[in-house]
């Protein structure tokens, strides 16, 4: 018999890289080396920009790209995923930095990494499939807006105003610019945006982000454009790993931000891995392994001064498009960035902040796929509402709240739609001509017997409507409820049914039932409805038996002259 310890070790073992995962890395090394180099060139300005935007500095972004990128590549669940600092995570980190400082952010990343490993051990990765596309699209649109607005201070060449809300910070930055315009910074940022957007259309395979950043840096150095503030001094290499930032007394206050970071890391990483699967043939990620790899990456990154990391959709897409076939490409990307950290720190320190702002603004613009948004908005009114609400919540609140709000609203609208599909119809025995009652149905009506068939779910979202409909039944002595087509029955539905039967019984109307499924009995029994429905043997397997029972009940009450010898000549479908 296996012990809990043995099962725990087995579960951890299943999350570690297999020999197959590692063997794949040697199949197409040339393609993976080229893809990794390309991704590193694309990732360099993004890592620098997101590090600066987070408030921890460019070196934090590079440390994250190197350390987290390498660990997530080895231990993650996707062969093609590229991880590092992202715009979505930066959006969450800015208010954390403002409130808790650098040490607080590092500790939040460490706690979030432990949470991600816990999610992996709990096999939580599969729940990603339950997030509606409208929530994802609204989430992406909101992130793009926030990333673009976060870059306004650097793009305008003004000091970043105090504040946690991006809309407030943007407004104050614009006010500061109107008082003292810095057209040099604006020109550099706008130039980078134009080069990236136009270049991507002209030659999609060329990484115009690095081309534009190099050009902007050369211009500022050649023409001594002092108005364009550079990144500033950067250390030549990664710092030694340290746990000096750990403060156990702050654990309680940092728990909520850590949950937000872990939730976002899980959401974005699994979404990115899913996108990578969709761009290839024969690739399928393991969501639990991906959470495990991201957990290890986020535990290690803070030790080197890095910010929390996630799977990066843009870099992963570049990786796939340039022909990557294994984890080797993401590892090469991390190695190239490590070489840059050690060998080119003085050059990187001269890059203008306005140029990095332009890179991130262009990235935000490219995140918005107008065609997808238009299709989602036209799909259904519910999808349009969820999309707009999620995007607005992302912009006004924060990302985790936005996703929660989107999921709650999407769930409520889905329940409403399902509840509307449920219906209760008076049974119509007409095997001959549509629109005409058979002789048997006329006989039933004359005997004051009516049968209702419930189709669909009978649950909390729409059960009370059935109570109202049943309560309005008039001029009837026996009511037959056909329940074989009830797809879902919960405690609320059972209580409503019990209440309706009690009210009908008080009015002298006997209620018969037919076709109760085995799976429905527990809910009916738990609230006492089953005993009521079985009163005096009023539950039947089929509708013909229920009709015969109804006539027997009326005969016993002296309301029918004799018990008919046969039941209604109904079809097999009607009998159910």
Buried (B, 14 or more C-beta within 10 A) or exposed (E): EEEEEEEEEEBEEBBEBEEEBEEBBEEBBEBBBBBBBBBBBBBBBBBBBBBBBBBBBBBBBBBBBBBBBBBBBBBBBBBBBBBBBBBBBBBBBBBBBEEBEBBBBBBBBBBBBBBBBBBBBEBBBEEBEEBBBBBBBBBBBBBBBBBBBBBBBBBBBBEBBEBEBBEEBBBBBBEBBEEEBBEBBBBBBBBBBBBBBEBBEEEEEEBBBBBBBBBBBEBBEEEEBEBBBBBEEBBEEBEEEEEEBBBEEBEEEBEEBBBBBBBBBBBBBBBBBBBBBEBEEEBEBBBBBBBBBBBBBBBBBBBBBBBBBBBBBBBBBBBBBBBBBBBBBBBBBBBBBBEBBEEEBEEBBBBBBBBBBBBBBBBBBEBBBEEBBEEBBEEEEBBBBBBBBBBBBBBBBBBBEBBBBBBEBBEEBBBEEBBEEBBBEEBBBBEEEEEEBBEBBEBBBEBBBBBBBBBBBBBBBBBBBBBEEBEEBEEBBBBBBBBBBBBBBBBBBBBBBBBBBEBBEEEEBBBBBBBBEEEBBEBBBEBEBBEBBBEEEBBBEBBBBBBBBBBBBBBEEEEBEEEBEEBBEBEEEBBB
